[in-house]
Amino acid sequence: MPQITHLIREHCAYGISVRAWFLWLLAALLIIPHALVSQNAVFLTLQLVNLTAIAFILLFSFFHQEKACPRHRIL
């Protein structure tokens, strides 16, 4: 949650690996059918929340790819 908040407030995508987040998205998408088949509501809910967070991070990272906040420009 802190990464999402920082990304939205500061428009800062410094240090975010879009490739790594995309792989995490792919893994989450592959786990959802298992959660559906096993009829585990808690596991399915967890994966849907996970997908939502990943989607936000990927979306905002894409729009703010080359941007960094003042704190990260120093690094």
N, C-alpha and C positions, 0 to 999 in steps of 0.2 A: 504494500500500500504506500509506503513512503516514496518509492520510486515513481509510482503513478502520479502521486501528488506533486512531486518535484517536476516531473515532466510536463504536467498541465499548467502549473503556476508559473514556472520559470521558462517554459518553452526550451528546455535544455535536454538534449539527447546525448550528452557527452557520456561516453563509455558504455552505451547500450549496444549490444551485439544483436542486430536484427536477425542474423542467421541463426544464432542460438535460440532466440525467442521463437522463430519460425519452426525450428525443430521441436521445441517444447509444445507448440501449438499442434504440430503433427502427432506427437505422442499422445496428447490429450484427446485428439480426435480418434485415435486408434483405441483408446481405453473406453470411450463412451459405449461402443457396441457391447463390450463385456459387461458394463454396468447395467445396460438395458436387459441383456440376456439373463443375468443373475438376479434381476429385479431388486437391486439394492438401491433404495431411494437415497440413502445418505451418500453413498459413493457417487451416484449420478448427480446429485445436487452439488457435491464437491467439484466434480469435473465441469459442470456448467458454470460455476463461479470462477473456476480456474480459466476456462475458455474466455469468459468475459474480461477478466483481468489481462490475459495475454492479448486479446484483441485490442483493448485500450492501449496497451504498451506498444504494440506493433503499429497501430494507426497513428498515434501521436509521434512515435519515433520516425515514421516515414515522413510526416509533415515537417518535423524539426530536426532532420538528419544532421545538418551542418551547423546547428546552433548550439551555443554553450552559454551558460549563465556567467556572470562576472566571477563567481567563485571558482568555476572550472576553467575559465580562460587563463587564469594564473598558472595552472598546472601544465 
